[in-house]
Amino acid sequence: MKNITVIGTGYVGLVSGAGLSDFGNQVVCADIDESKIRLLKTGKIPIFEPGLKEVVKRNVKSGRLSFTTDVSKAIRDSEVIFIGVGTPEGKNGEADLSTIFSVAEMIGNNLNDYKIICTKSTVPIGTGQKIISIIKKYKNNDIDFDYVSNPEFLREGAAVQDFIRPNRVVLGVTSDKALKIMYDVYRPLYINETPIVHTNIPTAEMIKYASNAFLALKISYINEIANLCEAVDADVHIVAKAMGNDGRISPKFLHPGPGFGGSCFPKDTKALVSLSEKLNEPINTVAAAIVTNDKQKKRMTDKLFSLMENEIKGKTIAVLGLSFKQMTDDVRESAAIEMIQSILDSGGIAKAYDPVAADNMKKYFPNIEYSTSWQAAVKNVDAVVIMTEWHEFRGMDLSELKSLMKSPLVLDTRNILSVKDLTELGFKFDNVGRKALK
Ligand code: UDX
């Protein structure tokens, strides 16, 4: 097993650090953010991610996992350095790589022995070469290093499981020595016969983008089919289920909704399109999926306004669910942001509730009212919009909902409420592609 430093303690870095220590490696998670490291040192987790706290606790206790703000020392003390810092969307849809490059500089400055520099963050194809050049520029010696591209495929909300039991591990490597060390890092997975794809660096970088863009494409496709279903009185869920019975298609990622959000799909699809344009190899399918997704978010606000007969001014609307999907507190690119903004822009009053994401949404909307339960949020409101598929909304007692609201009007953008029950209780409602059931 190896001495590892993971730089960056966000969703990817922290989960990877915890997971790698669970595999038996000796791991230091390093971050320049002192408040995050302080929290982690006291056993607290800065993000909501099911199961993460337990894995961190277990490995800290065993002495295999620790945290530091001294990134330089952590680099010097380890043989394998994972880069897990953020690559937010920059200008023109390209990923902003400034943090990645400053980490590369720091690695170059602290290269005191042979090391593997391994990128987990999603980076545009070709970034590996740039990282290598920066390290070479800043290292002041003949010491050798190898670069590895090891993209992470974890889903927020299921990240720990995805790390510990991945569908595959992708390793973009340039030397047998590096490959051997990486096999050692992932030894439990190797023994478990998890598929390990080893290839060159650009192929590894491409696998990540091609996978994410394909999933985003699938979602935009089913959302457009859902919209067509509305026009022809078909039920999109039955369509999706029957499509999924075909092994060539698979039933996953065919759930219609308010448009995909999160830290990956919106950013990665744009980055891939931007790269394809630069290289004069346009990727029209992905460009179309982005347009469809923007339209889908807008379509949800249109649906609400048409349900309310465009009388939004002065009306109170409860927005239930703020995160971009269930089981996470992440609100980045969440369709709820556009929904709340358009309610406010039209003179409506938005009340919000989410089991875990309210604090993060306060950064976007500090002045709206946040409730501490769905029951409190829906009290006396003119309309309810469900934006996230939290279990507690699935299990909602619709008679109770009706009795609390001023008027029974619901937009269910996740198709989690029973159309039969809503109809029987006399709700005015809409959803995504299930009009046939009205
Ligand atoms: C995604 C990828 O799944 C993961 O492999 C990658 O590493 C990072 O990006 P994540 O963003 O955490 O993970 O969430 P995911 O579960 O993939 O959902 C992304 C978005 O698509 C969410 O907004 C979700 O609500 C939406 N979605 C997903 C749908 O609308 N329909 C679906 O069928 C599936």
Boltz pocket constraint, residues with backbone or C-beta under 6 A from the ligand:
constraints:
  - pocket:
      binder: B
      contacts: [[A, 152], [A, 153], [A, 154], [A, 155], [A, 156], [A, 157], [A, 212], [A, 215], [A, 219], [A, 252], [A, 253], [A, 254], [A, 255], [A, 256], [A, 257], [A, 258], [A, 259], [A, 260], [A, 261], [A, 262], [A, 263], [A, 264], [A, 265], [A, 324], [A, 325], [A, 326]]
      max_distance: 6.0
